[in-house]
């Protein structure tokens, strides 16, 4: 059962994966900032 993905589905998948990547980066930045702050870097 093979069918071509519609353009909207491709755009939506790309957008969602981009959002997930951005959210993961923000989460990592917050964790690193908390670690540096607890060490006394800031």
Order of alpha helices (4+ residues) and beta strands (2+ residues): alpha
